[in-house]
Every structure is written in C-alpha cells, then in structure tokens.
C-alpha cells in the first residue's frame, strides 16, 4: 500500500503518533486485529515494523506510534527528522505476531515505555467487547508515557477494566509486583507483556509455571546474537547454491546476490523473512518461533538463524 501521513502528534516526550490513510481516497484499508503491525519502507532505505495502536475495526485510518530512540539505528530518526504530514510511505500488512485471545476469562497486560503501542490497541478492543482486563503500565516518567489520559478515560468508562501506572521517578512503587499480580489473576487468564528486555525477563520468570499458550510477549530486540556463516544454502526453486561466509547472515548473502526476499527487522522479531527448510538443520536464533516449530526444523528466519551442518536447502 501507499499510505499518506495525515497528521503527526507528539504524545510523550520521545513518542509521536502518525495517522495514515490511503492516497486519493482509494478502497477501504485492510482490517486488522489487536496486536498487529505494519512494515514500512522508509525514505532512508530501511524497512521497519511498527505496531498499530488504533482501535481495531475502524478502517478509516491506521495509527502508529514511534519512539525516538536514544541510539537510533536510523528508523526512528528517519520518522522524526524527515516524515511529516503529507509524506507518502510504502507499507505492507497488517500482520499479527502478537494476537489477542478475546475469549480469555481475564486478560492481564504489562507494558513498558513505547511497549504500550500494541497493548493500547488490545485494551481498546477488550473494552469494546466487554471483556475483563487489567493493565500495568510503566515508564521512566509521566512525560515519557503515551496515552495516559486516554487510558484513564477508558478506565473510567469501563466496568470491566483497570489501569495501574508505575514511574521510575515516583520514589516508591515504581515497579509492578508481577508475581503477585499473576498469582491473584483468575483461573484461565491470559498474560501479555511488551517492553524492554528487563521487563520481559521478569515477566517470563513470573509466568514460567503457566501454560505457554497463556503467556504472550513481543520484543523490541532479539535476546540472541545472529548466527555466523560458514555453510552453504541451496535455493531449490532457482537451482542456485550460495556460500554464506563467516560474519554474514543468510539474508544478507541473498540480497548481495541480487535475490529479492521479504524482510523487515533483521533481528528475528517480525517473521517477515520466514522461509521453509527442505533439507538440513537450522540453528535457530529468532524470537518468533515456538519451541515446537523450532524442533520441527521446517521453517527458519533468514535474517538471524544459521545452520548446524554444512548445508541447508531452502524453498526459495
């Protein structure tokens, strides 16, 4: 899709919200579910994915929020420095790797910083369907927290939801007691977390005894380093064999050879480069596949995963 930026709004000290719509009043935007994201081809040549933070089901526009990272690798800096109202961007999606289970008996959500973006969409959806939910939202300061007023407005109008906030500059109570919150949740609750690595680690520790199907996370960055090369890949659909040198990923090797394959984050987070494996055993380094999917060795992420042997045969 070609999307036009309709408005830009600063919603926190380092976060801006961009409202986007189709150019020239085209057909309705594809619908999306809570937790979905779009992948953009940015003007500086980078591809980046951003969560949709609007209310699902309202297809008149898309809304994404971007945090100006202190050590930006080029994505957020491009948005803040070059993209304004009227800009036109190529986008793919929506796609959902962080889906909301709408039939849960109760939903507990944890968000840290800009991790509120997919969670805000989930809260709006849960409120719309009258589901039971609670949100625990932390940020460095009030000024760094997006959607605070909207969240509290939604809470006041909801008979089924609650919002608790935590700030590093609060002096006390600046961290949620995840274990206590999870222990007191009703039976068959589902638990979600999106935020920085420290928050995700604490969340996974607090939920490690729960069924995996009830625990859901979305990461900002891969917790593992990308696999190194030193093997070859055979592209079955093209009849081409390529050597993947040490220090280079499969994805970069393919792109250098002029082979166009889909990708986005280059960190094993978005599943854009997921590829079927016909032969060989991958060395999985992504943060997307389930343990069962990894054990099957039927698919892999080209951007970060490698090979446990000397050769992989890929369905490309």
N, C-alpha and C positions, 0 to 999 in steps of 0.2 A: 504494500500500500504506500501511496504518497500521502503523508499527513501534514497539514498546515498547523503551525503553532498559533492558537487563537488568543491565548493570554499567558502571562507569566506573573506569578505572585510569590513574594517572599513570605514563607510561613514559619520560619525559625531562623536563628542567626546564621546557619550554614545550609539551610534547605529551601529550595524553590520548588513550586508546583507549576507544571506546564500542562495546560489544557490544549488538546489536539483534536482536529477533526479532518474529515476527508476534504480534499480540494474540490472546488467547483460544484459543491452540493451533490456529490456522487451518491451511489447507493448506500444503504444503511451500513454502519460499521458492524463487523462481525461481533456477536455477543461474546461475553467472557464470564467465567466463574471466579469466585473469590480466591485469591492466591495467584492469579495469572500474571504473566509479564509480556512485554513487547521487546523485541530486539531491533535496535536501530543501527543503521549505517550512518555514522556521524560525519560531519564535514571534514574532519581531520583524518579520515580513512579508518578509524577504529569502529569495531562492532561491539555494542554493549547492550545488556538487557536490564530493564527497569520494571519494577512491579507496578501493576495498575492499582491505584488506590481510590478509585471512584466506587460508586455503588453499582454492583453487578446488575445487569438487566437494563441499564439506562444507556442505550447505544447511540445517543446523540453526540457523545464525545468520549475521548479517552483522557484520563488524568494520570500523570506520572510525577513522582517527586524525586529530586536529585539532590544529594548531599555533596557540598563542595569539600572533597577530601583534602586533608592537610598535605598528604603526599600523593596527590592525584597522578595516576599513570596516563592521564590525557583525556579520560572520559568526562568526569565531572567538570574539569577545567574548560573543556570544549563547550559544554552546555552553558556554563556561567559566563564565559568570555565572548562567545560567538553566536549563540542561539537566542533569538528574541521573537516577539510577536511578528507573524508574517513569514517566518522561516519555514522552509519545506524540507521534510525529512523522509527518507525511505525507512519503512518499518515492516517487520514480519511478526506474525502472531494473530491473535493471542495464543499463548501456550501456558499450560499449568503444570508445574512440577511440585507444587505445594498446595494441593487441593484441600478444601474444607469438607469434612464429613458432616453434612447437615442433619443427619438423623441421630447424632450423638445425644445421650441423655443429658450431658452438660459439657460445655467447652471451656477450657482454661487456656488463656493466651498470655504469653510473655513476649514483650518487645523491648528492644534496647536501641535508643537513638533512631537512626533512619530505618531500622527494622520495623518501625510502626507502619510502613507503607503497605505491605500486603495484609498486615493484621487489621488495619483500619478498614480495608475492604471487607475482611471477614466479619468484623464487628457490625458493619452496616447490614450485611446480609443476614447475620444471626438475628439482629433486631427486627429486620423486615419479616422474617418467618416466625417470629415469636419464640425463638429458642432460648434456652438458659445458657448464660455465658458470664465469664468474668475476665477482666483484662488487668494485667500487672505491667506497667509501662515505666521504664527508667530512662533517664538521660543525664548528661553532665550537669545541666542547669535548666531552669524553666525556659530560658531563652533558646536552648538547643532542642526543645521538644515541639514537634509539629502536631497540629490538630488537637491541641489540648482543649480549647474552647468547644470545638465540635464534639469531642468525646464526652465532655461533661454535659453538654446539651443533650446528646443522645442518651446518656445515662439517666438524666432527669426525666426523659420521656419514655423510658423503658421500664416495664415492670419485671423484666427477666434478667437484666444485665447490671454489672457493677464495674467501676473503674478505680484502680488504685495506682497512685503515681509515686515514684521514688527518684530523688535527685541527689547527685554527689555533693552538692553544696548545702544540703538540708541539715547537716550536723548530726542527725540521728535518723535511723530508719531509711538509710539511703539504698538498701538492697532488700529485695523481697526474700523471704524465707521460703525458697522453692519447695523444700522437702515438706514443710508444714502445710503449705498451700496444696500440694499434690496429695498428701495423706488425708486431708479433710474433704477432698473432692468426692462427689457422689460416685457410686459404682458405675462402671461403663462410661466414664468421662473420657474425652479426648483432649490431648495436650499439645500445644503448639508453641514454638519459640523461633524468633528471628531477631538476630542481634549480633554483636561482636563475639569473637571466639571464646572469651572468658565466660560470657553468659551462656553460650551453647554448651560449653564443657560442664558448667554447674547444672544445667538443665538435664543433660544426658546422665549425669551422675545421680540426680534426684529421681529420674524415671527408669533407671536401669532394670528394675524388677518388674516393670509393667510390660504388657504385651506390645511388641514392636508395632503392631497395627494401630495402636492408640497413641503413638508418640510421633510427632511431626516436626521437622526442623527445616529451615532454609538458611544457607550460609552466605556470607559476604565473600569469603575467600576459602580456598581449599586448604585443609589442615595438613595435607601431604605435599611434598615436593614432587614435581613432574618426573616421570621415569626417563632415564637416559636411553640413548640409542644403542647401536652395536648389534643390529639384527637387520633382516630384510623383510619387506612386505610385498606380497604378490597381489595385484589388483585383478581379481578374477574376471570382472566384466570388461577389462581393457587388455588383458594379456600382457601386463607390464609388471616387471619386478624392479623394486627400488631398494637401495641400501639406505637405512636410517643411521646416520653417523652418530657417534658419541656426542652428547650435548645438544642433540636436536630432537624434536618431537616428530611423531608420525605426521601430524597435521602440517607442520612447517615444511617437512620434506615433500609432502604432496603439493603444497602451494608453490614451493620453489620449482617444482617440476611442471608447473602450469596446469595442475589438475584442480579444478574448482570443486570444492566440497563445502557443505554448510558448516559454519562455526560461529561462535559468538564470544564467550567469556575467556576462552583459552586457559581456564583453571579447573575444568571438570565439575562445574557447578550447574550448567544450564541444560545439558544434554543435547545441544544443537548438533554436535558432531558425532552423536551415537551411530555406530556402524556395526553391521552384522559380521561376525567372525566365522569363516567357513572351516578353517583348519588352524591349529596352533593354540597355545595357551597364553592369554593376555596377562600382563602384570597390571592389575587394576589400581589406579591412583585417583579415581574420581570421588566425588561426594554425592553421587546421584543414585547409583545402582544399589539395590537391596542386597543383602548377603546371599539370597537365593539366586539372584541374577548374576552376581559375580561368580558363584560356584558353577553355574551352568556354562560360563565362558562362551555364550552365544553372541554377546554384544560387548562393545567397549567404547570408550571415549578417546578419540584420536588425539586430542589436544594435550593429554597428560599421561595416558597409560602407555605401557610398553609391552615387551614380550618376555616370557620366561624361557623361551628357547631361541633358536636361531632364525625362525621364520614364522610369519603369520600370513594366512590367506584371507583377504578381506573382500566383502561383497561390494566392490566399487568398480 
